[in-house]
Amino acid sequence: MFEFAYPLILACLPLPIAVYFLLPRVEVKQSALKVPFYHALAQMAGRGTSPNGSNLTQKIIAISLWVTLVLAGAKPQWIGDPIPLQSEGRDMMLAVDLSGSMKIQDMLYRGQNFRRVDVVKSVVADFVEQRQGDRLGLILFGDNAYLQAPLTFDRNTVKQLLEEAFLGMAGNSTAIGDAIALGIKRLKERPDAARVLILLTDGENTAGETSPIQAAELAAIAGVKIYTIGVASDQLIEDGFGFFSNTKKASADLDENTLQVIADKTGGQYFRAKDTQGLSAIYETLNKIEPVDQDARVYRPVQSLMHWPLALAMLLSLLLALLRCGVINHLPAIKRKGGAA
């Protein structure tokens, strides 16, 4: 978008006209010495003159010079499209369980059952997209906990790394305590009020060197708030093969008591996701509990165009000076009405 930074300066454009009509004219006294054959001498020297045309040309150049100077003083500029600034929001780590049990197909969506890991990827990706202004990090855990993405404003990278994750890449067990400990390590250097860890799992702690309760106590000391999410339905599933199989609830391995204690100790909250809609509702609730900064700032890049009228003004002033000094005398004459140039 084009605009002037100081548009009021444009009010000076008619100033020469006001001076011309309002100020008294200067009386020009006739020279005491007249040379009647001056024009003949000038023509013999190859410097023909056209007083009327030359004078009018100089006036037009002078007016153009004034206009360009006023335009430059008004500071023309081009305003670019708004660009959002990264605001200081929360520092949020997402810890996602990739143990073998996440392959169970018990998450109902539109009448069909989907694998837990696929539903988690879809819902968490939408959640990440909404957290504009927050630094997000990703921890994947199984037998051990691994930092997949450090805290970053690059939400697209976080989503891509989560999408590329696959079951078993961190092992088939569940190291909940280690995942919390790793999240604390990454969040403890951040501002106190912005440390949030969202832990998503479908089982109980079966691996790792740190117990979940001990890790929660460390998180409370470090000022890290933990929201825990248990992912498992109440459907009946077959466990085992052949004669050794038996029927059990899909949530039988989910340690809800431990997840509740972790949330309570750190000032967070525990949620239970039994289906896809329930998981989506949980993240909508998290957006309300830990809202995104709504006062996002934007800036618009400004490119100054003042140098263009200034450069034109310099050229016009040089041309006017050369005309007045008689260096240039072959410019096309400007005809007046009723006479030749």
C-alpha positions, 0 to 999 in steps of 0.5 A, a space after each residue: 500500500 502506497 502512502 505519505 508519511 507526512 501528507 500535510 506537507 503536500 499543502 505546500 504545493 500551491 505556495 509558489 502560486 500564492 507568492 506569485 499573486 499575493 506578493 508585490 511585483 519587483 520592478 526591474 529597472 532598464 539597463 543604462 547600456 543597450 546593445 541593439 545588435 546583441 541577438 545578431 552577435 549571439 546568432 553569429 556565435 551559434 547560440 541562438 536565443 528564444 527569450 520567450 520560449 526559453 523563459 517558459 521552459 525554465 519556469 516549467 522546470 522550476 515548477 516541476 522541481 518544486 513539486 518533486 521537492 514537496 513530494 520528497 518532503 512528504 516522504 512517500 513510502 510503500 507499506 507491506 502486508 502485515 507480518 505477525 510477530 512471535 509473542 511471548 507465550 507459554 513453553 509447552 512440551 508434549 510427551 507422547 507415548 509410542 509404546 506397543 499398546 498404542 496400536 490397539 484399535 479402540 478409538 471410535 470415530 464415525 462408527 469405526 475403530 482406529 489405532 490410538 496412535 493415529 488418533 493421537 497424531 491427528 488431534 495433537 497436530 490440530 492442537 499444535 496448529 492452534 498454539 501460535 505464539 507458544 514455544 512447543 517441544 516434542 518428547 517421544 517415549 517408550 523404553 526410554 524418553 527421547 527429545 524429538 523437537 526442542 522448544 521452538 516456534 516452528 509448529 510445522 516442524 513439530 507436527 511433521 516430526 510427530 507425523 513421522 513417528 512410528 510405534 516401537 521407535 522408542 521401545 515397547 515399554 512405557 517410561 512415564 517417569 523418564 519422560 517427565 524428567 526430560 520435560 523438566 530438564 527442558 523447561 526449568 530454564 524457562 520463565 516460571 509462569 510458562 512451564 507446561 508439560 502435557 503427558 499422553 499415555 495409554 498404560 502404566 510405568 513399566 520402564 525407566 530409571 525414574 518413578 512417575 511420582 518422584 518425577 512429579 515431585 521434581 516437577 512441582 519443585 521446578 514449577 512445571 505444571 503437568 496435564 496428564 491424559 489417559 488414552 483408552 476406551 472401555 471396550 472389551 478386547 481380546 488379549 492373547 491368542 487361541 486357547 490362551 486368550 481372554 477378554 478384558 477392558 481396553 483400559 485395564 493397563 491404564 494407571 489412572 491413579 498415578 496420572 491423577 497424582 502427577 497432575 495434582 502434585 504439579 497443579 495440573 489436571 488429569 483427563 481421560 480420553 475414551 474416544 476421538 471426540 473425547 480427546 479433541 474436547 480435552 485439547 479444547 479444554 486445555 486451550 481454555 485453561 492455558 489460553 494462547 496470547 490473544 494480543 499478538 503483535 504484527 508489524 508492516 515492513 516500510 520501504 521508503 520511496 523518498 529517494 526517487 523524487 529527490 533524484 528527480 529533483 537533483 536532475 531538474 535542478 542541474 538542468 535548470 542551472 545549465 539552462 540559466 548559464 547558457 550551457 544548454 541552448 538546444 532544448 525544444 522551445 515551448 510555443 506560446 499562444 499567438 507566437 513562435 518559440 
